[in-house]
């Protein structure tokens, strides 16, 4: 994970990938619950078609999810058109495989349903009553900000409205 490259030497606990993976102070990464990944090849092929049709866009494969990033696509209007078509194509797959689609800042991500940054943070704070620093710049971070307790410092990166304590 990128967090290991950036901060891996620090004796800190991390929760990453929208709450699906965590790392204790030992440095070992864990999945809180097993997830089926049989859906990934089908979704990957749909995302690959979008990436091929939209120069500058790319696919990111995470531990439990797939994301199509189009923030640097050369044709913004074409990418938005592809996004709408992709959402239509994903709808039956998402329903059948119990997945969810997250749309953020110029990204569409497909992941298993049932876990959010907020549910993960709440679980983590119940098990480890430490202080938490939660920072984010995306709509998906709002679940995290709302789920934290008085032991957390929450920071919204950017100026849009937020449940975070600080901007």
Backbone as numpy.savetxt, mean C-alpha at the origin, in Angstrom:
# Nx Ny Nz CAx CAy CAz Cx Cy Cz
13.04 -5.33 1.30 12.22 -4.14 1.30 13.08 -2.89 1.30
12.54 -1.85 0.76 13.26 -0.57 0.69 13.60 -0.06 2.08
12.70 -0.30 3.05 12.97 0.18 4.42 14.26 -0.42 4.97
14.58 -1.65 4.62 15.84 -2.25 5.07 17.03 -1.49 4.51
16.95 -1.11 3.24 18.05 -0.38 2.62 18.23 0.99 3.28
17.12 1.64 3.59 17.18 2.98 4.16 17.50 2.98 5.65
16.80 2.14 6.41 16.84 2.23 7.88 17.10 0.89 8.56
17.51 -0.12 7.80 17.63 -1.47 8.31 18.60 -1.65 9.46
19.57 -0.79 9.59 20.55 -0.92 10.67 20.04 -0.40 12.01
18.92 0.30 11.99 18.37 0.85 13.23 17.55 -0.20 13.98
17.62 -0.22 15.30 16.85 -1.20 16.07 15.39 -0.75 16.24
14.68 -0.64 15.11 13.30 -0.18 15.11 12.38 -1.26 14.55
11.12 -1.15 14.90 10.09 -2.02 14.34 9.43 -1.27 13.19
9.09 -1.98 12.13 8.45 -1.38 10.98 7.21 -2.17 10.59
6.22 -1.46 10.10 5.07 -2.07 9.46 5.03 -1.47 8.06
4.93 -2.31 7.05 5.04 -1.83 5.67 3.98 -2.47 4.78
3.97 -2.03 3.54 3.07 -2.55 2.51 1.61 -2.54 2.97
1.15 -1.38 3.35 -0.24 -1.15 3.77 -0.63 -2.04 4.96
0.34 -2.42 5.78 0.05 -3.19 6.98 0.20 -4.69 6.84
0.59 -5.18 5.68 0.67 -6.62 5.46 1.94 -7.27 5.98
3.01 -6.53 6.09 4.26 -7.11 6.59 4.80 -6.25 7.72
5.50 -6.91 8.64 6.10 -6.15 9.74 7.46 -6.74 10.07
8.27 -5.90 10.69 9.60 -6.30 11.12 9.76 -5.93 12.58
10.13 -6.91 13.38 10.43 -6.64 14.77 11.86 -6.15 14.90
12.26 -5.88 16.12 13.62 -5.37 16.36 14.69 -6.37 15.97
14.32 -7.65 15.82 15.29 -8.67 15.41 15.73 -8.51 13.96
14.96 -7.75 13.19 15.30 -7.55 11.79 14.63 -8.54 10.85
13.85 -9.46 11.39 13.14 -10.47 10.59 11.78 -9.93 10.15
11.48 -10.02 8.86 10.19 -9.59 8.33 9.20 -10.73 8.42
7.93 -10.41 8.74 6.88 -11.41 8.91 5.60 -10.96 8.20
4.85 -11.94 7.75 3.49 -11.72 7.27 2.56 -12.07 8.42
1.68 -11.14 8.86 0.79 -11.45 9.98 -0.14 -12.62 9.70
-0.56 -12.79 8.46 -1.42 -13.92 8.12 -1.11 -14.34 6.69
-1.23 -15.64 6.43 -0.90 -16.10 5.07 -1.96 -15.64 4.07
-1.53 -15.38 2.87 -2.44 -14.93 1.81 -2.20 -15.77 0.57
-3.28 -16.10 -0.11 -3.19 -16.80 -1.38 -2.74 -15.81 -2.45
-1.87 -16.24 -3.32 -1.38 -15.37 -4.38 -1.72 -15.92 -5.76
-2.71 -16.78 -5.85 -3.08 -17.37 -7.14 -3.61 -16.32 -8.11
-4.06 -15.19 -7.60 -4.60 -14.11 -8.42 -3.50 -13.29 -9.10
-2.30 -13.34 -8.59 -1.24 -12.45 -9.07 -0.93 -12.60 -10.56
-0.80 -13.80 -11.13 -0.47 -13.87 -12.57 -1.53 -13.22 -13.46
-2.80 -13.40 -13.14 -3.87 -12.81 -13.94 -3.83 -11.28 -13.84
-3.72 -10.78 -12.63 -3.67 -9.33 -12.43 -2.40 -8.75 -13.04
-1.29 -9.46 -12.89 -0.03 -8.98 -13.46 -0.14 -8.82 -14.97
-0.80 -9.76 -15.64 -0.93 -9.64 -17.10 -1.77 -8.43 -17.50
-2.80 -8.12 -16.72 -3.60 -6.92 -17.00 -2.78 -5.65 -16.78
-2.02 -5.62 -15.69 -1.18 -4.46 -15.41 -0.07 -4.32 -16.46
0.46 -5.45 -16.89 1.52 -5.43 -17.91 1.00 -4.82 -19.21
-0.24 -5.17 -19.58 -0.83 -4.59 -20.79 -0.96 -3.08 -20.65
-1.35 -2.61 -19.48 -1.45 -1.16 -19.26 -0.08 -0.50 -19.34
0.91 -1.13 -18.74 2.26 -0.57 -18.78 2.79 -0.52 -20.21
2.51 -1.56 -20.99 2.98 -1.61 -22.37 2.31 -0.53 -23.23
1.06 -0.22 -22.93 0.32 0.79 -23.70 0.54 2.21 -23.21
1.25 2.37 -22.11 1.45 3.70 -21.52 2.92 3.89 -21.17
3.73 4.34 -22.15 5.16 4.55 -21.89 5.39 5.43 -20.66
6.34 5.00 -19.86 6.66 5.72 -18.63 5.99 5.11 -17.42
4.92 4.35 -17.62 4.27 3.70 -16.48 5.00 2.39 -16.20
4.80 1.86 -14.99 5.51 0.64 -14.63 4.75 -0.12 -13.56
5.12 -1.38 -13.38 4.50 -2.26 -12.39 5.47 -2.41 -11.22
4.93 -2.38 -10.02 5.70 -2.66 -8.82 5.11 -3.91 -8.18
5.95 -4.92 -7.98 5.50 -6.14 -7.32 5.97 -6.12 -5.87
4.99 -6.14 -4.96 5.28 -6.14 -3.54 5.08 -7.55 -2.99
5.31 -7.73 -1.72 5.18 -9.04 -1.11 3.78 -9.62 -1.30
2.76 -8.81 -1.08 1.38 -9.31 -1.16 0.52 -8.56 -2.16
1.09 -7.63 -2.91 0.26 -6.84 -3.82 1.00 -6.51 -5.10
0.23 -6.00 -6.05 0.77 -5.52 -7.31 0.27 -4.10 -7.53
1.13 -3.23 -8.05 0.73 -1.84 -8.28 1.16 -1.41 -9.68
0.29 -0.63 -10.32 0.61 -0.01 -11.60 0.75 1.49 -11.35
1.96 2.01 -11.56 2.26 3.42 -11.37 2.25 4.12 -12.72
1.49 5.20 -12.82 1.42 5.94 -14.08 1.74 7.41 -13.90
2.41 7.76 -12.82 2.70 9.16 -12.53 3.68 9.79 -13.53
4.51 8.96 -14.18 5.44 9.53 -15.17 5.10 9.04 -16.58
3.87 8.60 -16.77 3.43 8.20 -18.11 3.50 9.41 -19.04
3.93 9.20 -20.26 4.11 10.31 -21.19 2.78 10.87 -21.69
1.73 10.06 -21.68 0.40 10.50 -22.13 -0.56 10.36 -20.95
-0.74 11.43 -20.20 -1.58 11.41 -19.00 -3.02 11.02 -19.32
-3.58 11.58 -20.39 -4.96 11.27 -20.77 -5.09 9.80 -21.14
-4.12 9.27 -21.85 -4.14 7.84 -22.20 -4.05 6.96 -20.97
-3.23 7.35 -20.01 -3.10 6.58 -18.78 -4.41 6.59 -18.00
-5.08 7.73 -17.95 -6.36 7.80 -17.23 -7.43 6.95 -17.93
-7.40 6.91 -19.24 -8.32 6.05 -19.99 -8.01 4.58 -19.70
-6.73 4.23 -19.69 -6.33 2.86 -19.35 -6.73 2.50 -17.93
-6.62 3.46 -17.02 -7.01 3.23 -15.63 -8.48 2.84 -15.54
-9.34 3.58 -16.22 -10.78 3.27 -16.18 -11.06 1.88 -16.75
-10.42 1.55 -17.84 -10.60 0.23 -18.45 -10.06 -0.87 -17.54
-8.92 -0.63 -16.94 -8.32 -1.59 -16.02 -9.25 -1.86 -14.83
-9.83 -0.82 -14.28 -10.75 -0.99 -13.16 -11.94 -1.87 -13.55
-12.45 -1.70 -14.76 -13.56 -2.55 -15.24 -13.11 -4.01 -15.36
-11.92 -4.22 -15.90 -11.41 -5.58 -16.07 -11.11 -6.26 -14.74
-10.70 -5.48 -13.75 -10.35 -6.04 -12.44 -11.57 -6.36 -11.58
-12.67 -5.71 -11.85 -13.85 -5.84 -10.98 -14.24 -7.29 -10.71
-14.42 -8.16 -11.70 -14.80 -9.54 -11.39 -13.69 -10.34 -10.70
-12.44 -10.05 -11.03 -11.32 -10.75 -10.40 -11.24 -10.40 -8.92
-11.40 -9.12 -8.63 -11.35 -8.63 -7.25 -12.47 -9.26 -6.41
-13.66 -9.32 -6.97 -14.79 -9.89 -6.24 -14.58 -11.37 -5.96
-14.10 -12.10 -6.95 -13.93 -13.54 -6.79 -12.78 -13.90 -5.85
-11.70 -13.19 -5.91 -10.50 -13.52 -5.14 -10.42 -12.79 -3.81
-11.46 -12.06 -3.43 -11.48 -11.30 -2.17 -10.28 -10.35 -2.08
-10.19 -9.51 -3.09 -9.14 -8.51 -3.17 -9.76 -7.14 -3.05
-8.92 -6.13 -3.00 -9.40 -4.76 -3.07 -8.46 -3.96 -3.94
-9.03 -2.90 -4.49 -8.26 -1.99 -5.33 -8.08 -0.69 -4.56
-6.85 -0.26 -4.46 -6.52 1.03 -3.87 -6.07 1.95 -4.99
-6.62 3.14 -5.02 -6.13 4.13 -5.97 -5.54 5.27 -5.16
-4.32 5.58 -5.48 -3.62 6.66 -4.78 -3.20 7.71 -5.77
-2.11 8.36 -5.46 -1.60 9.43 -6.32 -0.92 8.81 -7.53
-1.70 8.69 -8.61 -1.22 8.16 -9.89 -0.76 6.71 -9.78
-1.48 5.93 -8.98 -1.18 4.50 -8.83 -2.47 3.74 -8.56
-2.52 2.54 -9.08 -3.59 1.60 -8.77 -2.92 0.36 -8.19
-3.37 -0.07 -7.02 -2.77 -1.23 -6.37 -3.85 -2.26 -6.07
-3.53 -3.53 -6.29 -4.43 -4.63 -6.00 -3.79 -5.45 -4.87
-4.60 -5.71 -3.83 -4.09 -6.43 -2.67 -5.22 -7.22 -2.02
-4.88 -8.19 -1.18 -5.93 -8.91 -0.46 -6.73 -7.96 0.43
-8.00 -8.22 0.59 -8.83 -7.37 1.45 -8.69 -7.81 2.90
-9.16 -6.96 3.80 -9.18 -7.31 5.22 -8.10 -6.67 6.06
-7.07 -6.16 5.45 -6.00 -5.50 6.20 -5.82 -4.09 5.64
-5.71 -3.14 6.54 -5.39 -1.77 6.16 -4.25 -1.29 7.04
-3.73 -0.15 6.75 -2.71 0.42 7.61 -3.27 0.63 9.01
-4.55 0.98 9.09 -5.18 1.22 10.38 -5.35 -0.04 11.20
-5.85 -1.13 10.60 -6.02 -2.38 11.36 -4.67 -2.91 11.82
-3.68 -2.76 10.98 -2.35 -3.21 11.34 -1.77 -2.39 12.49
-1.94 -1.08 12.43 -1.42 -0.21 13.49 -2.11 -0.51 14.82
-3.43 -0.69 14.78 -4.17 -0.99 16.01 -3.69 -2.30 16.62
-3.50 -3.32 15.78 -3.00 -4.62 16.27 -1.61 -4.45 16.85
-0.75 -3.72 16.15 0.63 -3.53 16.60 0.66 -2.82 17.96
-0.13 -1.77 18.11 -0.13 -1.03 19.37 -0.70 -1.84 20.53
-1.64 -2.75 20.25 -2.14 -3.64 21.31 -1.05 -4.59 21.80
-0.25 -5.09 20.87 0.79 -6.06 21.20 2.07 -5.40 21.72
2.32 -4.18 21.28 3.56 -3.48 21.62 3.20 -2.05 22.02
2.98 -1.79 23.28 2.54 -0.45 23.70 3.67 0.58 23.68
4.29 0.72 22.51 5.36 1.69 22.33 4.80 2.97 21.76
5.70 3.91 21.56 5.33 5.10 20.80 5.45 4.78 19.32
4.60 5.40 18.56 4.59 5.16 17.12 4.71 6.50 16.40
5.49 6.49 15.33 5.56 7.62 14.42 4.95 7.14 13.11
3.88 7.79 12.69 3.21 7.42 11.45 3.17 8.65 10.56
3.78 8.53 9.39 3.81 9.64 8.45 3.37 9.15 7.09
2.65 9.98 6.36 2.23 9.58 5.03 1.67 10.73 4.24
1.61 10.53 2.92 1.14 11.58 2.02 -0.04 11.15 1.17
-0.63 10.01 1.48 -1.63 9.43 0.60 -2.95 9.24 1.33
-4.01 9.10 0.59 -5.34 8.86 1.18 -5.35 7.56 1.98
-4.54 6.58 1.58 -4.49 5.31 2.31 -3.90 5.46 3.70
-3.22 6.54 3.97 -2.65 6.79 5.29 -3.70 7.25 6.30
-4.86 7.69 5.84 -5.89 8.18 6.75 -6.39 7.07 7.68
-6.50 5.83 7.20 -6.87 4.70 8.08 -5.88 4.58 9.23
-4.63 4.76 8.92 -3.57 4.69 9.92 -3.71 5.81 10.93
-3.89 7.03 10.46 -3.98 8.17 11.36 -5.18 8.03 12.31
-6.29 7.54 11.80 -7.50 7.40 12.62 -7.40 6.28 13.64
-6.59 5.27 13.37 -6.52 4.10 14.25 -5.49 4.23 15.36
-4.67 5.25 15.31 -3.61 5.36 16.31 -4.14 5.86 17.64
-3.32 5.73 18.67 -3.70 6.10 20.02 -2.87 7.30 20.49
-3.00 7.60 21.76 -2.22 8.71 22.32 -0.72 8.42 22.30
-0.33 7.17 22.06 1.08 6.80 21.97 1.64 7.00 20.57
0.91 7.69 19.72 1.35 7.85 18.33 1.44 9.32 17.95
2.42 9.60 17.14 2.56 10.90 16.51 2.26 10.69 15.03
1.28 11.42 14.53 0.89 11.26 13.14 1.18 12.53 12.36
1.74 12.34 11.17 2.15 13.46 10.34 1.65 13.27 8.92
0.89 14.22 8.44 0.46 14.24 7.04 1.49 15.03 6.25
2.06 14.39 5.25 3.01 15.06 4.38 2.20 15.68 3.25
2.15 16.99 3.21 1.33 17.69 2.22 0.30 18.55 2.92
-0.50 19.24 2.14 -1.43 20.21 2.71 -2.89 19.81 2.64
-3.22 18.63 2.13 -4.62 18.23 2.02 -5.18 17.92 3.41
-6.51 18.03 3.58 -7.11 17.74 4.88 -6.76 16.35 5.37
-6.61 16.21 6.71 -6.16 14.95 7.26 -6.58 14.79 8.71
-6.60 13.53 9.16 -6.84 13.21 10.58 -5.55 13.21 11.38
-4.43 13.45 10.72 -3.13 13.45 11.40 -3.02 14.63 12.35
-2.17 14.47 13.37 -1.94 15.53 14.35 -1.24 16.73 13.72
-0.30 16.44 12.84 0.57 17.49 12.28 0.61 17.41 10.76
0.94 18.53 10.13 1.18 18.58 8.69 2.63 18.94 8.46
